[in-house]
Amino acid sequence: MDLDPAHLRSFLAIVRYGGYHRAAEALHLTQPAVSRHIRRLEEQLGRPLFAKRGRGVELTPYGERAAVELGDVLAAHDRALAVLQRGGDAGPFVLGTIENLVDPLLPELMATLREQLGDRPLQLRVDRSFVLVERVARGEVDAAIVGDPGRTKGAIAMGTISTRWWASPALAGLETPPRPFPLVAYDPPCSLRDLAVSRLDELDLEYVLTAESPHLNGVQTAVRNGLGYALLAAGSDGLRRVAHGPLAEPIPSRLWLLLAPAHRALAAPLKGALWRATARRSVPEAA
């Protein structure tokens, strides 16, 4: 039996994004095309992968097992293809990182990698966690630091980075935030967005989503223009850190390291670099 990688990709995208519609958007396919892929895959496997639940779907017990096994199959396929296309180790070492790490921590991480790689070129890929997870699985990225490792096997806990609430000077200067709380966040799926919502629930602050964006620049622009507060690792021009009240408390956000099997030896040096960077890091209040 030969399984089509496109069918596996559709299946795993539904698992990742929680539904056919979001999976189709992520894969740049139509929803009927994704549905056809799943029907064909279920026909080949002889068992249902999903069961209906309300307006959505959930994995069957067989689907849960298939997600693990087929995820490994697709990852091995994509890694082999990427290695062949890149010519083995002849190409650059690709480091992936989420946007929140670029300014505060990246210099230390890059310096450490350059020491470890010697003369091999180093290339940076800045993207969302879920995109980097997929690129590591496909062999397109050699190492990635993410906020959410998904179902990745062997993800290495790297520690935490402090995140804080940022707003425009007018909002940041308020004694108490508006109610409902105006929240600016990344598009889902996003661990930072989940962390912000969880913190607001802890504080019993009812919130309304006033702006969302797939990229840091969009989040910062919305905050800078007074649309609300965002939980971020660092500020930017026109943003001010909330310095009083319950929102002044820093919130630790976990970081994870994903490594291609051939580069597992880099785990210790990269963890050390992250520790050094966070130990001496101080986030200035942006005016």
HUVEN-V749172 format. One record per backbone hydrogen bond with DSSP energy under -0.5 kcal/mol. CO is the residue of the C=O (numbers start at 1). NH is the residue of the N-H. E is the energy in kcal/mol with one decimal. If there is no record, write none. Layout:
co:nh:e
CO:NH:E
CO:NH:E
//
This chain:
co:nh:e
1:3:-0.5
4:7:-0.8
4:8:-1.9
5:9:-2.5
6:10:-1.9
7:11:-2.3
8:12:-2.7
9:13:-1.8
10:14:-1.9
11:15:-1.9
12:16:-2.4
13:17:-3.0
14:18:-1.8
19:23:-1.7
20:24:-2.6
21:25:-2.1
22:26:-2.5
23:27:-2.1
24:28:-0.7
24:29:-2.6
25:28:-0.7
30:34:-1.8
31:35:-2.4
32:36:-2.3
33:37:-2.0
34:38:-2.1
35:39:-2.4
36:40:-2.5
37:41:-2.2
38:42:-2.7
39:43:-2.1
40:44:-2.2
41:45:-2.4
42:46:-2.1
42:47:-0.7
49:60:-2.1
51:58:-2.5
53:56:-2.3
56:53:-2.9
58:51:-2.9
60:64:-2.3
61:65:-1.6
62:66:-2.6
63:67:-2.4
64:68:-1.2
65:69:-2.3
66:70:-3.1
67:71:-1.1
68:72:-1.6
69:73:-1.8
70:74:-2.7
71:75:-2.2
72:76:-2.4
73:77:-2.3
74:78:-2.7
75:79:-2.5
76:80:-2.2
77:81:-2.1
78:82:-2.5
79:83:-2.5
80:84:-2.2
81:85:-2.3
82:86:-2.3
83:87:-1.0
83:88:-2.6
87:90:-1.5
88:91:-0.5
92:94:-0.5
93:95:-0.6
93:123:-3.1
94:96:-0.5
94:142:-1.6
94:143:-1.7
95:125:-3.0
96:145:-2.2
97:127:-1.8
98:101:-1.7
99:102:-1.4
99:103:-0.5
101:105:-1.6
101:106:-1.8
105:108:-0.5
105:109:-1.4
106:110:-2.9
107:111:-2.2
108:112:-2.0
109:113:-2.2
110:114:-2.4
111:115:-1.7
112:116:-1.9
113:117:-2.6
114:118:-1.2
117:120:-1.6
121:93:-3.1
123:95:-3.0
125:97:-2.3
125:127:-0.5
128:132:-2.2
129:133:-2.6
130:134:-1.5
131:135:-2.2
132:136:-2.6
133:137:-2.0
134:138:-1.8
135:140:-2.3
135:141:-1.2
136:139:-1.2
142:260:-2.6
143:96:-3.4
144:146:-0.6
144:258:-3.0
145:98:-1.1
146:256:-2.8
149:152:-1.9
152:155:-0.9
155:157:-0.5
156:257:-2.9
159:255:-2.4
161:253:-2.5
163:251:-2.9
164:232:-2.8
165:242:-2.4
166:230:-2.3
167:240:-3.4
168:172:-3.1
169:173:-1.5
171:174:-1.4
181:183:-0.8
181:208:-2.7
182:229:-2.8
183:210:-2.3
183:211:-1.2
185:213:-1.4
190:194:-2.0
191:195:-2.2
192:196:-2.2
193:197:-2.4
194:198:-2.3
195:199:-2.1
196:200:-2.2
197:201:-2.2
198:202:-2.0
199:203:-1.8
200:205:-2.8
201:204:-1.0
204:206:-0.7
206:181:-3.4
208:183:-2.7
208:210:-0.8
211:185:-2.0
213:187:-1.7
215:219:-1.7
216:220:-2.9
217:221:-2.3
218:222:-2.0
219:223:-2.2
220:224:-3.0
221:225:-1.5
222:227:-2.3
223:226:-2.1
229:184:-3.0
230:166:-2.7
230:232:-0.7
232:164:-3.0
236:239:-2.2
240:167:-2.2
245:248:-1.9
246:249:-1.0
247:165:-0.7
250:252:-0.5
251:163:-2.4
253:161:-2.2
255:158:-2.8
255:159:-0.6
256:146:-2.5
256:258:-0.5
257:156:-2.6
258:144:-2.4
260:263:-2.6
261:264:-1.1
263:266:-2.0
264:267:-1.8
265:269:-0.5
266:270:-2.2
267:271:-2.3
268:272:-2.3
269:273:-2.0
270:274:-2.2
271:275:-2.1
272:276:-2.3
273:277:-2.3
274:278:-2.5
275:279:-2.1
276:280:-1.3
282:284:-0.8
284:286:-0.6
//
